[in-house]
Amino acid sequence: MNPVIGQIVAALAGLGVVFLLLKRLGRRGGKLSKHPYQKQTALFSADERAFYRTLKDAVAGEYELFGKIRVIDIIVPKKGEALGSLGGERFDFVLCDKRTLAVVCAIQLREKARSAPEADPLQTACENLGLPFLRFQAGADYRAEEIREKLRKAVVKEPLRLQDAGGRKEPRISNIDDMQF
């Protein structure tokens, strides 16, 4: 092959590669757009951020606070059952015990224009499982005292439950007059 023709073919191939690279460049600052995705600018909306800050103040470090948790990560169906419409839902916020990270309370923000439906399957599921579930009206202004009070009422510390070890049982004295010496 003629060396001049080889150089022309190599130059055309090089131009083709440059053309393809330029074509793939996105309009976002010259970065290559490999995927049809974009990064979310913030984890929470403005209302959610305002609520998060107030909720964080309200719990005053007593609980761990997580946001945007899938319902399926907390409520799992029994073997052979389906989660149904709850599978695609998420809790806006979840309070967890600081030591064990056990879920203590689930929280949803209700949209301003929406009212709670008559029979909310998420609330019903939480009630059936004994998981405190609170809803708050979405907005930009929240009061930590109101949130703290609702949480205090919803999150009742369980009483100490003694487990039966199945071994020796100590007698109980119900009346001292019945004792024989």
Backbone torsions as a table, in degrees:
resi	resn	phi	psi	omega
1	MET	NA	141.9	-179.4
2	ASN	-65.0	133.1	-179.0
3	PRO	-61.3	-31.6	180.0
4	VAL	-68.8	-41.2	178.9
5	ILE	-66.4	-38.5	177.4
6	GLY	-61.4	-40.4	178.3
7	GLN	-68.0	-37.0	178.9
8	ILE	-66.1	-44.6	178.9
9	VAL	-62.5	-42.5	179.0
10	ALA	-64.6	-39.7	179.3
11	ALA	-66.3	-42.7	178.1
12	LEU	-64.2	-40.8	177.9
13	ALA	-63.2	-42.3	177.8
14	GLY	-62.5	-42.7	177.3
15	LEU	-63.8	-38.4	177.8
16	GLY	-62.3	-42.2	178.6
17	VAL	-64.5	-44.4	178.5
18	VAL	-62.0	-42.7	179.1
19	PHE	-60.8	-45.4	179.6
20	LEU	-63.4	-40.1	178.1
21	LEU	-65.2	-42.7	178.5
22	LEU	-64.9	-36.9	178.9
23	LYS	-64.9	-35.2	-178.2
24	ARG	-79.1	-15.6	179.4
25	LEU	-65.9	131.9	178.2
26	GLY	-80.7	174.4	177.8
27	ARG	-87.1	6.3	-178.7
28	ARG	-98.0	79.8	173.5
29	GLY	67.3	19.9	176.6
30	GLY	82.0	11.0	179.1
31	LYS	-83.0	149.8	176.2
32	LEU	-69.1	133.1	177.4
33	SER	-99.1	95.0	-177.2
34	LYS	-85.4	-27.2	-174.9
35	HIS	-129.6	153.1	179.1
36	PRO	-84.1	34.7	-178.0
37	TYR	-114.9	164.0	170.8
38	GLN	-139.6	153.9	-178.2
39	LYS	-79.0	134.7	174.0
40	GLN	-68.5	138.0	-176.1
41	THR	-72.8	-30.6	179.9
42	ALA	-147.7	151.1	179.8
43	LEU	-68.5	-38.0	-176.8
44	PHE	-116.0	152.3	172.4
45	SER	-72.0	174.3	-179.9
46	ALA	-60.5	-43.8	178.2
47	ASP	-63.6	-42.0	-179.9
48	GLU	-66.1	-38.8	177.3
49	ARG	-63.2	-43.5	179.0
50	ALA	-62.1	-43.2	179.3
51	PHE	-66.9	-41.7	179.6
52	TYR	-56.3	-48.7	-178.9
53	ARG	-61.1	-43.3	-179.3
54	THR	-69.4	-40.7	177.9
55	LEU	-62.7	-41.3	178.3
56	LYS	-61.0	-42.0	175.6
57	ASP	-65.6	-39.3	-176.7
58	ALA	-65.9	-37.8	-178.9
59	VAL	-84.6	-12.2	172.9
60	ALA	44.7	43.7	176.3
61	GLY	76.9	4.6	-179.3
62	GLU	-74.5	-27.7	-178.7
63	TYR	-130.0	159.0	168.5
64	GLU	-83.7	145.8	-176.0
65	LEU	-124.2	124.6	178.5
66	PHE	-123.3	151.1	-179.0
67	GLY	-122.4	151.6	176.1
68	LYS	54.7	60.0	-179.4
69	ILE	-99.5	129.5	178.6
70	ARG	-65.1	140.2	179.2
71	VAL	-58.5	-39.3	-177.9
72	ILE	-63.5	-19.0	176.6
73	ASP	-78.5	-14.3	-177.9
74	ILE	-118.0	-41.7	-179.5
75	ILE	-108.7	113.5	-179.5
76	VAL	-112.7	140.0	-179.5
77	PRO	-71.2	150.9	174.2
78	LYS	-65.5	159.4	-178.5
79	LYS	-56.4	129.0	179.3
80	GLY	86.5	-3.5	179.6
81	GLU	-104.5	160.6	177.2
82	ALA	-110.8	149.8	179.6
83	LEU	-80.2	-18.6	177.0
84	GLY	69.1	-140.4	-174.4
85	SER	-69.1	-14.8	-179.0
86	LEU	-75.1	-17.2	-176.1
87	GLY	-58.0	-32.7	-179.2
88	GLY	-94.4	-0.7	-178.3
89	GLU	-81.5	165.1	174.3
90	ARG	-143.2	154.1	172.3
91	PHE	-89.5	138.0	178.6
92	ASP	-67.5	-41.3	179.2
93	PHE	-143.4	149.7	177.2
94	VAL	-134.6	129.3	174.7
95	LEU	-95.7	135.6	-179.3
96	CYS	-129.1	152.0	175.1
97	ASP	-61.0	134.5	-176.3
98	LYS	-63.3	-35.7	-174.9
99	ARG	-82.5	-46.6	-173.1
100	THR	-101.6	-14.1	-174.0
101	LEU	61.6	22.3	173.6
102	ALA	-70.0	141.0	-178.9
103	VAL	-69.2	128.0	-177.4
104	VAL	-106.4	-35.0	-177.5
105	CYS	-160.7	141.3	175.6
106	ALA	-109.3	142.1	-174.7
107	ILE	-131.5	136.3	174.6
108	GLN	-122.5	145.3	170.5
109	LEU	-98.0	129.5	179.3
110	ARG	-91.1	131.2	178.6
111	GLU	-58.4	148.4	-177.9
112	LYS	-58.7	-43.9	-174.4
113	ALA	-81.7	-18.4	-176.7
114	ARG	-95.8	146.3	170.4
115	SER	-108.7	161.5	-178.2
116	ALA	-67.5	135.9	178.0
117	PRO	-66.9	158.8	-178.9
118	GLU	-55.0	-55.3	-179.2
119	ALA	-115.3	98.4	-179.1
120	ASP	-88.6	112.3	-176.8
121	PRO	-61.8	-31.9	179.3
122	LEU	-68.1	-44.9	178.4
123	GLN	-65.6	-40.5	178.6
124	THR	-62.3	-43.8	179.3
125	ALA	-62.4	-43.8	179.6
126	CYS	-63.6	-43.5	178.7
127	GLU	-61.0	-43.9	-179.7
128	ASN	-64.0	-29.0	-179.4
129	LEU	-92.3	-4.8	-178.4
130	GLY	75.2	22.7	178.6
131	LEU	-95.4	115.3	177.2
132	PRO	-56.7	134.1	-176.5
133	PHE	-134.5	121.9	-179.3
134	LEU	-120.9	145.8	173.1
135	ARG	-119.6	140.6	175.9
136	PHE	-127.9	146.7	177.0
137	GLN	-70.6	129.1	178.7
138	ALA	-69.4	141.2	179.5
139	GLY	179.2	-180.0	-177.8
140	ALA	-96.1	-10.3	-174.7
141	ASP	-122.6	116.4	178.8
142	TYR	-127.5	153.4	178.0
143	ARG	-115.8	124.1	-177.8
144	ALA	-59.9	-36.6	-178.7
145	GLU	-63.0	-41.6	179.0
146	GLU	-65.2	-44.5	179.4
147	ILE	-63.3	-46.1	179.9
148	ARG	-58.2	-42.4	-178.8
149	GLU	-66.4	-43.5	177.7
150	LYS	-63.0	-41.1	178.7
151	LEU	-65.3	-41.9	-179.5
152	ARG	-59.6	-41.5	179.9
153	LYS	-70.9	-36.9	-176.3
154	ALA	-79.2	-38.5	-174.8
155	VAL	-98.1	92.2	178.9
156	VAL	-97.0	126.4	178.1
157	LYS	-65.3	130.8	-179.9
158	GLU	-71.2	143.6	177.1
159	PRO	-69.2	157.7	179.0
160	LEU	-64.2	126.5	178.3
161	ARG	-110.2	123.7	178.1
162	LEU	-86.4	129.8	179.9
163	GLN	-85.4	137.7	176.3
164	ASP	-78.1	117.3	-177.1
165	ALA	-76.4	-13.5	178.6
166	GLY	80.1	0.6	-179.6
167	GLY	-99.1	-139.2	-177.0
168	ARG	-65.6	139.4	177.9
169	LYS	-114.7	130.3	179.1
170	GLU	-79.7	142.7	178.0
171	PRO	-69.8	151.5	176.5
172	ARG	-109.6	138.6	178.7
173	ILE	-102.1	112.5	179.9
174	SER	-93.5	-26.5	-179.4
175	ASN	-146.3	122.9	-177.6
176	ILE	-67.8	-23.5	179.6
177	ASP	-69.7	-22.7	-179.4
178	ASP	-82.6	-5.5	-178.5
179	MET	-78.1	141.2	176.6
180	GLN	-109.3	137.4	179.5
181	PHE	-113.7	NA	NA
